[in-house]
Amino acid sequence: MAKAVADVDGDNQGGFATDGSNITGFSGMHDSGTGGNPSLGNFALFPYSACDGDTPDGCTYPKIARKTQYVNSSLKASPGYFAITLNSGITVDMTTAQHTALFRFTFPADSHVGNSSSPLILMDLTDLSDSRQDNGTINVDSGSGRITGTARFLPSFGEGNYILYTCADFQGSPIRDNGIFVSNRSSTEVKNLTISRSINGYPLPGGAFNRFESGSDPILARVGFSFISSDQACSNAESEIPSFDFNSTQNAAVNLWRQKVSPISVSTTGVNESYLTNFYSGIYRTMIQPQNYTGENPLWQSDEPYWDSFYCIWDLFRSQNPFLIVNDPVAVESQIRSLIDTYAHLGWLPDCRMSLSKGYTQGGSNADNILTDGYLKGLTGGIDWDTAYSAVVQDAEVEPYDWCCNGRGGLDSWKALGYIPVQDFDYKGFGTLTRSVSRTLEYSYNDFCISELGNGLGGHQGDVEKYRGRSENWQNLFDSTQTSYNIYSNNTNTGFVGFFQPKFLNGTFGFQDPLKCSNIDTNPNDVCSLQNTGAETFESSIWEYSFFVPHDMGSLITYLGGPSAFVRRLDYLHDNNITYIGNEPAFLTVYQYHYAGRPAKSALRSHFYIPAFFEPTESGLPGNDDSGTMGAFVAFSMMGLFPNPGQNVYLIIPPYFESVSIKSPSTGNTATIRNVNFDPTYKNVYIQSATLNGEPYTKNWIDHSFFTEGKTLVLTLGSSESSWGTHVADLPPSLSPYSGGNSTNSTNEKVVSPPEPEIIIALCSAVS
């Protein structure tokens, strides 16, 4: 739960970024790798070596005035640790336990105001988004210097509010004096403060401080957090870091991270070190959130786990959650139990959740996909699958009043018409009446997943047939006559016909340019998110959503003209920069060549994006990490297996290493993928033949038993595309049969070089 890092006033969704912005404080609660507004960052600390005039009023308190630059070369970040030196010469490093952050302030011998004989450390009743509401309260004990506080804040991408509590203790120097501050004035006579938000929108600065007798030794601040009470925040801190031992706390965090990444090992033979860093950095980022808030849920009483920061499931289901099923299935079992318990007490599975609050739904009811994925891959761990099934059926059948934030909207039209209409008439519930195309496609896949869960559980045959039927509703928005001209490049004809299009209540098609909201859309007036004026696709184009029928690729390939035409269309999507690999709908398109019998092109396309768009540098990600989904995309890709989430399917390409071993935390068995003729320059990325447990294997996919039973997959590689995995019998499952032949290209195909990505990567130390 605790994630300690410096907070900046720039690109600060996760607290810190190397974008040259100013440090405003140091706090211990963060969400990491998200979009939207900055999240958490509550109760920031800020240090001074001394105050002008040797009086507390000589220090600056509001964060907009106290913010400062830092020494670039001083930045250090690794799992469980973060350190930085301010321009004032103060070095701050930090580590964490589960609910507690430990900060260490090391002061310079001299400061701009004389010396470090009387340092001051303040705690601010603030958060990253400046969302504090009325009645923030803080107290400082005159003798011990303990600071306790509480305030009500707003979530960063949702509705409602939350209350957080804190408890800070200090060690390293005797307390000289302490008190509270309001705006830029302070008092050592007053020890308690309750403060309003103010009347002009920006929260009135306020907080408490301790001034110390000496800064000759480092001063440690142990800060506990709780959503229950300040007493519980104090108890958390006292039990987790009882002796203020920085080194042992850091070592415990590092050891926990080593344990978490230990199931996966790779051969380092011939591989550039940056590839190893890239791979394990991706694995690390998959485990920062969701966050385990068990024991910290004030909303209902339950013996079930409580996880927060599902931020958002629209992102997580595509790569991050499937990766955790492989690497940390016990955590996913606990998360699924939490999702089901949320349904039991709030009435709905969430699609997004953070800070104890409902987050905004971006498309379908995608917790359905996560539950189905877990069931098909054998998760148990105390999961009540019957209640899980009731929850997903409710998503499919009952429209909530606030489908903005859970469930689905437009269900009357969905059931009667077989699609979500543009400009739908929906009086039963309320959300943004946009995204009719992408919602139709996502609802189709949600219903397929429900049918798979019902089929696996048994006793739901009528439901299985109904939801499989509804999973074909995507066909109702396919306009076989729709062309695509590139209005952003001299109105060039792309040469492809047949695209999804919005459809009205009366059954007639509307129109959205298939390239609108694509990566090449240069129109500043095109709105592609949750705004009321948004497009009929969410955060991507019809071009890209044309491939989102992950359960019925047989039919989709036929609709798009057969395997060869399908491959040409995928090539056009990627080679013309239409897709944006920094957003999750792009992920599966990298590997969908498998379904047209061209697995070699999936391997080639994977190397097109990694490392060009994903590398372990400050500008090494193509977008925000979306709670580890980018990390999971990298990790799966470099392992040589990529999931079609919601199905028991992993698509095979050669790993980026000579061998990869994955020890199943569930069974203790070790699965191995080994490349014969491995080439670290990655010219040999074409599978010539394969064996599974010593037997010839021609399928271009495997299922989850590969991991749990500890199988061995040996891939013989070459420099030319072969016929391996190209026949209809070798293709992954599809709801409808495949038609049309598959052919390989005898020449070695190349793809155009990608442009350089531009993004700032955020860093934070964390224990998830």
VENRAMO-V12214 format. One record per pair of residues at least 12 apart in sequence whose C-alpha atoms are under 7 Angstrom apart, sorted by the first residue. I is the first residue (numbers start at 1). GAP is how many residues later the second one is. D is the distance in whole Angstrom. If there is no record, write none. Layout:
i = <I:I>
gap = <GAP:GAP>
d = <D:D>
This chain:
i = <1:1:1:1:1:1:1:2:2:2:2:2:2:2:2:2:2:3:3:3:3:3:3:3:3:4:4:4:4:4:4:4:4:4:4:5:5:5:5:5:5:6:6:6:6:7:7:7:7:7:8:8:8:8:9:9:9:9:12:13:13:13:13:13:14:14:14:14:14:14:14:15:15:16:16:16:17:17:17:17:18:18:18:19:22:22:22:23:23:23:24:24:24:24:25:25:25:26:26:26:27:27:27:27:27:28:28:29:29:32:33:33:33:33:33:34:34:34:34:35:35:36:36:37:37:37:38:38:38:39:39:39:39:40:40:41:41:42:42:42:43:43:43:43:43:44:44:44:45:45:45:45:46:46:46:47:47:47:48:48:48:49:49:49:49:49:49:50:50:50:50:50:50:51:52:56:57:57:60:61:61:62:62:62:68:69:69:70:70:70:71:71:71:77:77:77:78:79:79:79:79:80:80:80:80:80:80:80:80:81:81:81:81:82:82:82:82:89:89:90:90:90:90:91:91:91:92:92:92:93:95:95:95:96:96:96:96:97:97:97:97:98:99:99:99:100:100:100:100:100:100:101:101:101:102:102:102:102:103:103:103:104:104:104:104:105:105:105:106:106:106:107:107:116:116:117:117:117:118:118:118:118:118:119:119:119:119:120:120:120:120:121:121:121:122:122:122:123:123:123:124:124:124:125:125:130:130:131:131:132:132:132:132:132:133:133:133:133:134:134:134:135:135:135:135:136:136:136:136:136:136:137:137:137:137:137:137:138:138:138:138:138:138:139:139:139:139:140:140:140:140:141:142:145:145:145:145:146:146:147:147:147:148:148:148:148:149:149:149:149:150:150:150:150:151:151:151:152:155:155:155:157:157:158:158:158:158:159:159:159:160:161:162:162:163:164:164:165:165:165:165:165:165:166:166:166:166:166:166:167:167:167:167:167:167:168:168:168:168:169:169:169:170:170:170:170:171:171:171:172:172:172:172:173:173:173:173:174:174:175:175:175:175:176:176:176:177:177:177:178:178:178:179:179:179:179:180:180:180:180:180:181:181:181:182:182:182:183:183:183:222:223:224:224:226:227:227:227:228:228:253:261:261:263:263:263:263:264:264:264:265:265:265:266:266:266:266:267:267:267:267:268:269:270:271:271:274:277:278:278:279:279:279:282:282:282:282:283:283:283:285:285:286:286:286:286:286:286:287:288:288:289:289:289:290:290:290:290:291:291:291:291:292:292:292:292:293:293:293:294:294:304:304:304:305:305:305:306:307:307:308:308:308:308:309:309:309:310:310:310:311:311:311:311:312:312:312:313:313:313:313:314:314:314:314:315:315:315:316:317:317:317:318:318:319:319:319:320:320:320:322:323:328:329:333:333:333:333:336:337:340:343:348:348:348:349:349:349:349:350:350:351:351:351:351:358:359:360:360:361:361:361:363:363:363:364:364:364:364:364:365:365:365:365:366:368:368:368:368:369:369:369:370:372:372:372:372:373:373:373:376:376:377:377:392:395:395:399:399:399:400:401:401:401:402:402:402:403:403:403:404:404:404:409:410:418:418:419:419:419:420:420:421:421:421:421:421:422:422:422:422:423:424:432:432:434:434:434:434:435:435:435:435:436:436:436:437:437:437:437:438:438:438:438:440:441:441:444:444:444:444:444:445:445:447:447:447:447:448:448:448:449:450:451:451:451:451:477:477:477:477:478:478:478:478:479:479:479:479:480:480:480:481:481:482:482:482:483:483:483:484:484:484:488:498:499:500:500:502:514:514:514:515:515:515:516:517:517:517:518:518:518:518:519:519:519:519:520:520:544:547:551:551:552:552:552:553:553:554:554:554:554:554:555:555:558:562:563:563:563:563:567:567:575:575:581:582:582:590:590:590:594:594:595:595:596:597:597:597:597:597:598:598:599:599:600:600:600:603:603:604:606:612:613:618:618:619:619:619:619:620:621:621:622:622:622:623:638:638:639:639:639:640:640:640:640:640:641:648:648:649:649:649:650:650:650:651:651:651:652:652:654:654:654:658:658:658:659:659:659:660:660:660:661:664:664:667:669:669:669:670:670:671:671:671:671:671:672:672:672:673:673:673:674:674:674:675:675:675:675:676:676:676:677:677:678:683:684:684:684:685:685:685:686:686:686:686:686:687:687:687:687:687:687:688:688:688:688:688:689:689:689:690:690:690:690:691:691:691:692:692:692:692:693:693:693:698:698:698:699:699:699:700:700:700:701:720:721:721:721:721:723:726:727>
gap = <97:98:290:291:292:766:767:26:27:94:95:96:97:98:99:764:765:25:26:27:93:761:762:763:764:23:24:25:90:91:92:97:760:761:762:21:22:23:77:759:760:17:19:20:21:16:17:18:19:20:13:14:15:16:12:13:14:15:26:21:22:24:25:26:16:17:18:19:24:25:748:15:26:746:747:748:743:744:745:746:742:743:744:741:45:46:47:44:45:46:39:42:43:44:19:20:21:18:19:20:14:15:16:17:18:13:73:12:13:595:591:592:593:594:595:590:591:592:593:589:591:120:121:92:119:120:90:91:118:89:90:116:117:87:88:86:87:84:85:86:80:81:82:83:84:79:80:82:76:77:78:79:75:76:77:73:74:75:71:72:73:58:62:67:69:70:71:63:65:66:68:69:70:62:61:130:128:129:124:122:123:121:122:143:19:17:18:15:16:17:14:15:16:686:687:688:687:175:178:686:687:15:16:170:173:174:685:686:687:13:14:169:684:12:13:682:683:18:19:15:16:17:18:14:15:16:12:13:14:12:154:155:670:153:157:670:671:143:152:156:670:669:125:126:137:122:123:124:125:136:137:121:122:123:118:119:120:121:117:118:119:114:115:116:117:113:114:115:111:112:113:108:111:98:99:96:97:98:93:94:95:96:97:92:93:95:96:89:90:91:92:88:89:90:86:87:88:84:85:86:82:83:84:81:82:72:73:22:23:19:20:21:65:71:19:20:63:64:61:62:63:16:59:60:61:14:15:16:58:59:60:12:13:14:56:57:58:12:54:55:56:69:70:52:53:54:69:39:51:52:68:50:36:24:25:30:65:22:23:20:21:22:18:19:20:82:16:17:18:81:13:14:15:16:12:13:14:12:199:200:202:202:203:199:200:201:202:198:199:200:197:196:193:194:64:62:63:60:61:62:64:65:68:57:58:59:60:64:67:56:57:58:63:66:67:53:54:55:56:52:53:54:49:50:51:52:48:49:50:45:46:47:48:39:40:41:46:38:39:35:36:37:38:35:36:37:33:34:35:31:32:33:12:29:30:31:12:13:27:28:29:25:26:27:23:24:25:21:22:23:15:14:12:13:70:69:70:71:68:70:514:22:23:64:399:400:401:397:398:399:395:396:397:391:393:394:395:390:391:392:393:389:389:410:386:409:342:339:337:338:355:356:359:349:350:352:353:348:349:352:343:346:34:341:342:343:345:346:481:478:480:20:338:479:17:18:19:20:16:17:18:477:14:15:16:476:13:14:15:12:13:33:34:37:29:32:33:32:28:31:45:46:47:48:44:45:46:42:43:44:41:42:43:316:39:40:41:38:39:53:54:37:48:49:52:269:311:314:313:52:53:328:266:327:310:313:314:308:309:312:323:309:337:337:46:47:48:50:35:46:48:48:43:58:59:18:42:57:58:17:56:14:15:16:55:47:46:44:45:43:44:45:75:76:79:44:75:78:79:82:30:42:43:81:80:24:78:81:82:77:80:277:276:77:78:81:274:272:273:274:271:272:271:327:58:12:13:12:29:30:29:27:28:29:27:28:29:26:27:28:26:27:28:20:16:55:58:21:54:57:16:20:15:81:82:83:84:14:80:81:82:81:81:98:100:98:100:101:102:100:101:102:103:66:100:101:64:65:99:100:98:99:100:107:34:33:107:26:27:28:29:30:26:106:20:21:23:24:19:20:23:197:17:12:13:16:17:23:24:25:26:20:21:22:23:19:20:21:22:17:18:19:16:17:15:16:17:13:14:15:12:13:30:33:62:47:42:46:34:27:28:29:26:27:28:25:22:23:24:22:23:60:61:58:59:60:61:57:58:35:42:183:184:182:183:184:42:181:180:182:183:184:185:181:183:181:178:33:177:178:179:26:29:176:177:41:40:41:12:15:16:106:137:136:137:146:128:129:130:134:145:128:146:101:126:86:87:121:50:82:81:31:142:144:142:143:139:140:141:142:141:138:140:135:136:137:136:17:18:16:17:21:12:13:14:15:16:12:55:56:52:53:54:51:52:53:49:50:51:48:49:21:31:33:16:17:20:14:15:16:12:13:14:12:43:44:41:39:40:41:37:40:35:36:39:40:41:39:40:41:39:40:41:39:40:41:39:40:41:42:39:40:41:39:40:39:36:33:34:35:32:33:34:31:32:33:34:35:28:29:30:31:35:37:28:29:30:34:36:26:27:35:23:24:25:26:22:23:24:19:20:21:22:18:19:20:26:27:32:26:31:32:25:30:31:31:28:23:24:25:27:21:16:15>
d = <5:5:6:6:6:7:6:5:5:6:7:6:5:6:6:7:7:5:5:6:7:7:6:4:6:6:4:6:6:7:7:6:7:6:7:6:6:7:6:5:6:7:6:4:7:6:6:5:6:7:6:5:4:5:6:6:7:7:6:6:7:6:4:6:6:6:5:6:7:7:6:7:7:6:6:7:7:6:4:6:6:7:7:6:6:5:5:5:5:6:6:7:4:7:5:5:5:5:5:6:5:6:6:4:6:7:6:5:6:6:5:4:5:5:7:6:6:5:6:6:7:7:6:7:5:7:6:5:6:6:7:7:5:6:6:5:5:6:4:7:6:5:5:6:6:6:5:7:7:5:5:6:6:5:7:6:4:7:6:5:6:6:6:5:7:4:6:7:7:6:5:5:6:7:6:6:6:6:6:7:5:6:6:6:7:6:6:6:4:5:6:6:6:7:7:7:6:6:7:6:6:5:6:6:5:6:5:5:6:6:5:7:5:5:7:7:6:7:6:7:6:5:6:6:5:7:6:5:6:7:7:6:7:7:7:7:6:6:7:7:7:6:6:6:6:7:6:4:6:7:5:6:5:6:7:6:5:6:6:5:6:6:6:4:6:5:5:6:7:5:7:6:7:7:5:6:5:6:6:5:5:5:6:6:5:7:6:7:6:4:6:6:6:7:6:4:6:6:5:6:6:5:7:6:5:7:6:5:6:7:6:5:6:6:5:6:7:5:7:4:5:7:6:5:5:6:4:7:6:5:7:5:5:6:6:4:6:7:6:5:7:6:7:6:4:6:7:6:5:7:7:7:6:7:7:7:6:6:5:6:5:7:6:4:6:6:6:5:7:7:7:6:4:6:6:6:7:7:7:6:7:6:6:7:5:4:5:6:6:6:6:7:6:6:6:6:5:6:5:6:6:5:6:7:6:5:6:6:5:6:5:7:6:6:5:6:5:4:6:6:5:7:7:6:5:6:6:5:7:6:6:4:6:6:6:6:7:6:6:7:6:5:6:5:5:5:6:5:7:6:4:6:5:6:6:7:7:7:6:4:6:5:5:6:6:4:7:6:5:6:7:7:6:5:6:5:7:7:6:6:7:7:7:6:5:5:7:6:5:6:6:5:7:7:6:4:6:6:6:5:7:7:7:6:7:6:7:7:6:5:7:5:7:4:6:6:6:6:6:6:5:6:6:7:4:7:6:6:6:7:5:6:6:6:6:6:5:5:6:5:6:6:6:5:6:7:5:5:6:5:6:7:7:7:6:7:5:5:6:6:6:6:7:7:5:4:7:5:5:6:5:6:6:6:6:4:7:5:6:6:6:7:7:7:6:6:7:7:6:7:6:7:7:6:6:6:6:6:5:5:7:6:7:7:6:7:6:7:7:6:6:7:7:6:7:7:7:7:7:7:5:6:6:6:6:6:6:6:5:6:5:6:7:5:7:6:6:5:5:7:7:5:6:7:7:6:6:7:7:6:6:5:7:6:7:5:6:6:4:6:7:6:6:6:7:5:6:6:7:6:6:6:4:6:6:5:6:6:6:6:6:4:7:7:6:5:7:6:6:7:5:6:6:7:5:5:5:6:6:6:5:7:7:7:6:7:6:6:5:6:4:4:6:7:5:7:7:6:5:6:7:5:6:7:6:5:7:6:4:6:6:6:6:7:5:7:6:5:6:5:5:6:7:7:4:5:6:5:6:6:7:7:6:4:6:6:6:6:6:7:4:6:6:5:6:5:6:6:5:6:6:7:6:7:7:6:6:6:7:6:5:5:6:7:6:6:7:5:5:5:5:5:6:6:5:6:6:7:6:6:7:6:6:5:5:6:7:6:6:5:5:4:7:6:7:7:6:5:7:7:6:6:7:7:6:7:5:5:6:6:6:7:7:6:6:6:6:4:6:7:5:6:7:7:7:5:7:6:5:6:7:7:7:6:6:5:6:5:5:6:7:6:7:6:7:6:6:5:5:5:7:7:6:5:5:4:7:6:5:6:6:6:5:5:5:6:6:4:7:6:5:7:6:7:6:5:6:6:4:6:6:5:7:7:6:6:6:6:6:5:7:4:6:5:4:5:6:6:5:6:6:5:6:6:5:6:6:5:6:7:6:5:6:6:6:7:6:6:5:4:6:7:7:5:5:6:6:5:6:6:5:6:7:7:6:5:6:6:6:6:5:6:7:5:5:6:6:5:7:7:6:5:7:6:5:6:6:5:6:5:4:6:5:6:6:6:6:7:7:6:7:7:6:7>
